[in-house]
Every structure is written in C-alpha cells, then in structure tokens.
Amino acid sequence: MNIHGTIDRPLTHDPKKQAPMKPSTSEPAGSATPDFTTAGATTGSRQNRTREMQLIPEALARAHMHERLHEAERERLAVRLAAARRMQRRAERASLRARRALAMAVMQ
C-alpha cells in the first residue's frame, strides 16, 4: 500500500528519506526558483517546499504582468488600426474631392 504524506504531515520527518522537490514545469526557464537537489536534503525538503510556496505570489504576479503587457499591446494595435482606417477614409474623401474638382475644371 502506497500512502503518501502531505507537506504539513510528511510520511517521515527524516529529510533524507523525503522525496526531493522537482522543478516546476509551469514556470519559464531561468525563473527565480532554482532546481532543488538531494544534496541540500540536510536542510529538509520541507524548507524547500516553504520556499517554493513563498515564491508562488511572485510567479503569479509575473504571470499577471505578462498578461497585462500582452493586453496593452493588443489594445495599442487596435488603436493604431482604427487610426489608420480613419486616415484611409479621409484620404479617399480628399481623392474624390480632387477628382471632382479636376472633372469640373476639364468640363469648363
């Protein structure tokens, strides 16, 4: 029977017998969270878990800012597109006025 412990109630209190923390696959490479190895098992993997838990708000804030930057970029693109369409309509109207003026000048 495989009974796994939890962070607060580990299966064993001996740090050498606890499973080492694996690097998170959801965080990008080069993040602030270093890879944990069994060499630091004397400090306890529970300490590693609490350090990782303390870094969760930072990772969430980083993801939130990343999303906000993308949202701002999309909004800037939409504003530029709307301005370009306005300028295109203005240029088309000016072209029609010029064509009409030329036609009137030729007819007289």
N, C-alpha and C positions, 0 to 999 in steps of 0.2 A: 504494500500500500504506500503510495507516494503522497505524503502530506507536506505541503509547502508552508513555510512560515510567512508572516507579513512583516512589514517594516517595523511596526510597533511591537509585534510579538514574534521575533525570529524563532526559527526552529531550534537554533542553538545560539548561545551567547559567545561562543568561541569565534573570533573574527577569521581565523584560518580555515574554519570549516564552512563559512558562509560563502555563497556564490558571489563572484566579483561582478561589479556593475559593468554592463555592456554599453558602448557609446550609443547615443540616441540616433536613430536613422532619420528622424524628422527634422533635425537641425542641420543647417548647411555646414559644409566643410569649413574648417577654420573658425569655428564658433568659440565662444568663451569657455565652453565646457571641455576640459581636457579628457583624454582617454584614461580610464582607470584600469590599473593592472593589479595583479595579485601581489606585487612587490610591496605595495602600501597596505597590505592586509593587517599589519600590526596596529594601524590606527583605526581599523574597523571599517567594514563596508557600510555600516550604519552611518558613519560620519560622511562617507561619500554620498549616501542617499540623501542626507540632510543638505549637503552642499548642492546636490542636483536639485533638490526641492527649492532651495533658496534662489537658484538661478532660473526657475520657471517663470516668475514675473518678468524678468529681464528678457527671456526668449519671447514671451507673449507681447511685450512692448515692442520688441524688434519686429515681430511679425505684423503687429498693428501699424507701425510706422511704414513698413514696406508696402502694406495695402493702401495706406493713405497716400503715399507717394505715387503709386500707380493710378489711384483715383484722381489725384490732382493732374497728372499727366494726361489722362483721358479727357478731363474737363478742359484743359488748355487746348488740346487738339480739337475738341468740339467748338470752342470759341473761335479758334483760327479758321475752321471750316466755315462757320457761319459768316465771319467777316469776309472771307474770300468769295462766298456766294453773293453777299451784298455788293461787293465791288464789281463782280461779274455782271450783275443786273444793271448797276449804274453805268458800266461801260457799254452794255448793249443798248441802253436808252440813249446814251450820247451818240453811239454809232447810228442809230435810227434818226436822231435829230440832224446829224451831219448829212446823212443820205437824203433826207427830205429837203434840207437846205440846198444841196447840190442839184437835186431834181428841179427845185423851183428856179434856181439860177439858170439852168440849161433851158427850161421851158420859156423864159422871157427873152 
